């Protein structure tokens, strides 16, 4: 079997595990969605599941979260950020997260349900937000003059706030009720809010 085919098979298996896991979380709750049930419904062996996710359900949650963050933050776009293009960069950022939420609505609902049902997962989630934001800021400060001149702690706090507020607003808008008449209004509002926030938090 070629390396490309192996990679495709691995990707397909992981996606199947995600699909089944989040389906079970929605139907039965996080604690009842056992790894045995996941393997059975995904039509894979329990060994295969643990081969891809050695720590079981909590690793499925963690890896999915990390992948979702990676697709949300476009490092190259943020490297271009300066005081004159904040609005443009944030519009693209918010639009990308909104699209991800719409395309993976069931995933996000189940993901939030799992985190809210387990305190250790919620704590781990918060720690990963801080860790990923810190790594993001470290890289930006090495490559961007705009970020190099800013205080690191303030920048990290800014990105944690940005990630949390965007996801909270979009999740509520999509799942519970329309906060805005259309997506364009949502993107405008959140982009302007984030532009104001980062300017405010970067004041010396």
C-alpha positions as CSV (number, residue, x, y, z in Angstrom):
1,X,0.0,0.0,0.0
2,X,1.4,3.4,-1.0
3,X,2.1,6.1,1.7
4,X,-0.6,8.3,0.1
5,X,-3.2,5.6,0.4
6,X,-2.2,4.8,4.0
7,X,-2.6,8.5,4.8
8,X,-6.0,8.6,3.2
9,X,-7.1,5.5,5.1
10,X,-5.9,7.0,8.3
11,X,-7.7,10.3,7.7
12,X,-10.9,8.4,6.8
13,X,-10.7,6.3,9.9
14,X,-10.1,9.3,12.2
15,X,-13.0,11.2,10.6
16,X,-15.3,8.2,11.1
17,X,-14.3,8.1,14.8
18,X,-15.1,11.8,15.1
19,X,-18.4,11.4,13.4
20,X,-19.5,8.5,15.5
21,X,-18.2,9.9,18.8
22,X,-19.9,13.3,18.4
23,X,-23.1,11.5,17.2
24,X,-23.1,9.4,20.4
25,X,-22.4,12.5,22.6
26,X,-25.4,14.3,21.1
27,X,-27.6,11.2,21.6
28,X,-26.4,9.8,24.9
29,X,-24.1,12.4,26.5
30,X,-20.3,12.3,26.9
31,X,-20.1,9.8,29.8
32,X,-22.3,7.2,28.1
33,X,-20.4,7.4,24.8
34,X,-18.0,4.6,25.6
35,X,-15.0,3.7,23.5
36,X,-16.6,0.3,22.9
37,X,-19.7,1.9,21.5
38,X,-17.6,4.2,19.3
39,X,-15.6,1.3,17.9
40,X,-18.7,-0.8,17.3
41,X,-20.7,1.9,15.5
42,X,-17.6,3.0,13.5
43,X,-17.1,-0.7,12.5
44,X,-13.5,-0.7,13.7
45,X,-11.7,-2.7,16.4
46,X,-11.2,-1.2,19.8
47,X,-7.5,-1.6,19.1
48,X,-7.7,0.6,16.0
49,X,-9.5,3.3,18.0
50,X,-6.8,3.3,20.7
51,X,-4.1,3.2,18.1
52,X,-5.3,6.6,16.8
53,X,-6.4,7.9,20.2
54,X,-4.3,6.2,22.9
55,X,-6.0,8.2,25.7
56,X,-9.5,7.4,24.5
57,X,-12.4,9.9,24.6
58,X,-10.5,12.7,26.1
59,X,-7.9,12.6,23.4
60,X,-10.6,12.6,20.8
61,X,-11.9,15.8,22.3
62,X,-8.4,17.3,22.6
63,X,-7.3,16.5,19.1
64,X,-10.6,17.7,17.6
65,X,-10.2,21.0,19.5
66,X,-6.6,21.4,18.4
67,X,-7.6,20.8,14.7
68,X,-10.4,23.3,15.0
69,X,-8.2,26.0,16.4
70,X,-5.6,25.4,13.7
71,X,-8.2,25.9,11.0
72,X,-9.5,29.0,12.7
73,X,-6.2,30.9,13.2
74,X,-4.5,31.8,9.9
75,X,-1.0,32.6,11.1
76,X,0.1,34.1,7.8
77,X,-2.8,36.6,7.8
78,X,-2.1,37.7,11.3
79,X,1.6,38.3,10.3
80,X,0.3,41.0,8.0
81,X,-1.6,42.8,10.7
82,X,-1.0,46.5,11.3
83,X,-3.0,49.3,12.8
84,X,-4.4,50.2,9.3
85,X,-5.7,46.8,8.3
86,X,-7.1,45.4,11.6
87,X,-10.7,45.4,10.3
88,X,-9.8,43.5,7.1
89,X,-7.8,40.8,8.9
90,X,-10.5,40.3,11.5
91,X,-13.3,40.1,8.9
92,X,-11.5,37.2,7.2
93,X,-10.8,35.6,10.6
94,X,-14.5,35.8,11.8
95,X,-15.8,34.7,8.4
96,X,-13.6,31.6,8.6
97,X,-14.8,30.6,12.1
98,X,-18.4,31.3,11.1
99,X,-18.1,29.0,8.1
100,X,-16.4,26.3,10.2
101,X,-19.3,26.4,12.8
102,X,-21.9,26.1,10.1
103,X,-20.2,23.3,8.3
104,X,-19.6,21.4,11.5
105,X,-22.6,22.4,13.6
106,X,-23.2,19.0,15.1
107,X,-19.6,18.7,16.0
108,X,-19.5,22.0,17.9
109,X,-22.7,21.2,19.8
110,X,-21.4,17.8,20.9
111,X,-18.0,19.3,21.7
112,X,-19.5,22.0,23.9
113,X,-21.8,19.4,25.5
114,X,-18.8,17.1,26.3
115,X,-16.8,20.0,27.8
116,X,-19.7,21.2,30.0
117,X,-20.4,17.7,31.3
118,X,-16.8,17.1,32.6
119,X,-14.9,19.5,34.8
120,X,-11.5,18.0,33.9
121,X,-12.3,18.4,30.2
122,X,-13.3,22.0,30.7
123,X,-10.1,22.7,32.6
124,X,-8.0,21.0,30.0
125,X,-9.8,23.0,27.3
126,X,-9.0,26.3,29.0
127,X,-5.4,25.3,29.5
128,X,-5.1,24.4,25.8
129,X,-6.6,27.8,24.8
130,X,-3.9,29.5,26.8
131,X,-1.1,27.1,25.5
132,X,-2.1,27.6,21.8
133,X,-2.5,31.3,22.2
134,X,0.9,31.5,23.8
135,X,2.5,29.6,21.0
136,X,0.7,31.7,18.4
137,X,2.0,34.9,20.0
138,X,5.5,33.6,20.3
139,X,5.7,32.9,16.6
140,X,4.1,36.2,15.7
141,X,6.5,38.1,17.8
142,X,9.4,36.5,16.0
143,X,8.1,37.4,12.5
144,X,6.0,40.5,12.8
145,X,7.1,44.0,13.8
146,X,3.5,44.9,14.8
147,X,3.5,42.1,17.4
148,X,7.2,42.3,18.3
149,X,6.6,45.8,19.9
150,X,3.7,44.6,22.0
151,X,3.8,43.2,25.6
152,X,3.6,39.4,25.4
153,X,1.1,38.9,28.3
154,X,-1.3,41.5,26.9
155,X,-1.1,39.8,23.5
156,X,-1.8,36.4,24.9
157,X,-4.7,37.8,26.9
158,X,-6.0,39.4,23.7
159,X,-5.9,36.1,21.7
160,X,-7.6,34.2,24.5
161,X,-10.4,36.8,24.6
162,X,-10.7,36.9,20.9
163,X,-11.0,33.1,20.5
164,X,-13.5,32.8,23.4
165,X,-15.7,35.8,22.4
166,X,-16.0,34.9,18.7
167,X,-16.9,31.3,19.5
168,X,-19.4,32.2,22.1
169,X,-21.2,34.7,19.9
170,X,-21.2,32.5,16.8
171,X,-22.3,29.4,18.8
172,X,-25.2,31.3,20.3
173,X,-26.2,32.8,17.0
174,X,-26.2,29.4,15.2
175,X,-27.5,27.1,17.9
176,X,-29.9,29.1,20.1
177,X,-31.2,32.2,18.3
178,X,-30.3,34.6,15.5
179,X,-28.5,37.5,17.2
180,X,-28.2,39.3,13.9
181,X,-30.5,39.5,10.8
182,X,-27.8,38.0,8.6
183,X,-24.2,36.6,8.6
184,X,-22.8,39.8,7.2
185,X,-24.1,41.8,10.1
186,X,-22.6,39.3,12.5
187,X,-19.2,39.5,10.8
188,X,-19.3,43.3,10.8
189,X,-20.2,43.5,14.5
190,X,-17.7,40.9,15.7
191,X,-14.9,42.3,13.5
192,X,-15.4,45.8,14.8
193,X,-15.6,44.5,18.4
194,X,-12.3,42.7,18.0
195,X,-10.6,45.6,16.4
196,X,-11.6,47.8,19.3
197,X,-10.6,45.2,21.8
198,X,-7.1,44.6,20.5
199,X,-6.5,48.4,20.3
200,X,-7.7,48.8,23.8
201,X,-5.7,45.9,25.2
202,X,-2.5,47.0,23.5
203,X,-2.6,50.4,25.1
204,X,0.5,50.9,27.2
